[in-house]
Amino acid sequence: MKINWKVRLKHKQFLLGAFALLLLIIQQIGVLLGYDTTIYNERVTELFNTVLAFLVLIGVVVDPTTEGTNDSEQALKYEKPKDDK
């Protein structure tokens, strides 16, 4: 598996998704260790987690090798994933 981390770490959506994932993981570890991670009340905590999960999804779905959230013209023409072998 080859990943161009230089490009990914310069892409805002990827960084936002990675940060949101880190917050969710920290929260889950806190719950496992017995800490109360409720923000204000249960509903606010659930809403916060939903927003974080959405941000993680955006960071995963977006192509970090292009500007913004669109795929490149080349990627839009693919019928199947490109095989680099």
C-alpha positions as CSV (number, residue, x, y, z in Angstrom):
1,M,0.0,0.0,0.0
2,K,1.5,3.3,-1.1
3,I,0.2,6.5,0.3
4,N,1.4,10.0,-0.4
5,W,1.3,11.4,3.1
6,K,2.8,14.8,2.1
7,V,-0.3,15.5,-0.1
8,R,-2.8,14.1,2.3
9,L,-1.5,16.1,5.2
10,K,-1.8,19.3,3.2
11,H,-5.5,18.6,2.4
12,K,-7.9,20.4,4.8
13,Q,-10.7,17.9,4.5
14,F,-8.4,15.0,5.3
15,L,-7.0,16.8,8.3
16,L,-10.4,17.7,9.6
17,G,-11.6,14.1,9.3
18,A,-8.4,12.8,11.0
19,F,-8.9,15.3,13.9
20,A,-12.6,14.3,14.2
21,L,-11.6,10.6,14.3
22,L,-9.0,11.3,16.9
23,L,-11.6,13.0,19.1
24,L,-14.0,10.1,18.7
25,I,-11.3,7.6,19.6
26,I,-10.3,9.6,22.7
27,Q,-13.9,9.8,23.8
28,Q,-14.4,6.0,23.4
29,I,-11.2,5.3,25.3
30,G,-12.4,7.6,28.1
31,V,-15.7,5.7,28.3
32,L,-13.9,2.4,28.4
33,L,-11.8,3.7,31.3
34,G,-14.9,4.8,33.2
35,Y,-14.8,8.6,32.5
36,D,-18.0,10.5,32.0
37,T,-17.7,12.0,28.5
38,T,-21.1,13.7,28.4
39,I,-20.7,17.2,27.1
40,Y,-23.8,19.0,28.3
41,N,-26.4,16.3,28.2
42,E,-26.9,13.0,26.3
43,R,-28.6,14.7,23.3
44,V,-25.8,17.2,22.9
45,T,-23.2,14.5,23.2
46,E,-25.0,12.4,20.5
47,L,-25.3,15.4,18.2
48,F,-21.6,16.2,18.7
49,N,-20.7,12.6,17.9
50,T,-22.8,12.6,14.8
51,V,-21.1,15.8,13.5
52,L,-17.7,14.2,14.2
53,A,-18.7,11.0,12.4
54,F,-19.9,13.1,9.4
55,L,-16.5,14.9,9.4
56,V,-14.7,11.6,9.5
57,L,-16.8,10.4,6.5
58,I,-16.0,13.6,4.5
59,G,-12.3,13.1,5.2
60,V,-12.4,9.5,4.0
61,V,-14.5,10.1,0.9
62,V,-12.8,13.1,-0.5
63,D,-9.9,12.6,-2.9
64,P,-6.9,14.3,-1.2
65,T,-5.0,14.6,-4.4
66,T,-7.3,17.3,-5.8
67,E,-8.2,20.8,-4.7
68,G,-11.5,21.0,-2.9
69,T,-14.0,18.1,-2.6
70,N,-14.3,17.1,-6.3
71,D,-12.5,14.2,-8.0
72,S,-10.1,14.9,-10.8
73,E,-11.1,14.7,-14.4
74,Q,-9.1,11.5,-14.7
75,A,-10.8,9.9,-11.7
76,L,-14.2,10.8,-13.0
77,K,-13.6,8.7,-16.1
78,Y,-12.6,5.5,-14.2
79,E,-15.0,2.6,-14.6
80,K,-13.1,0.6,-11.9
81,P,-10.2,1.5,-9.5
82,K,-6.9,2.1,-11.3
83,D,-4.5,-0.9,-11.1
84,D,-1.0,0.4,-10.7
85,K,0.6,-3.0,-11.0
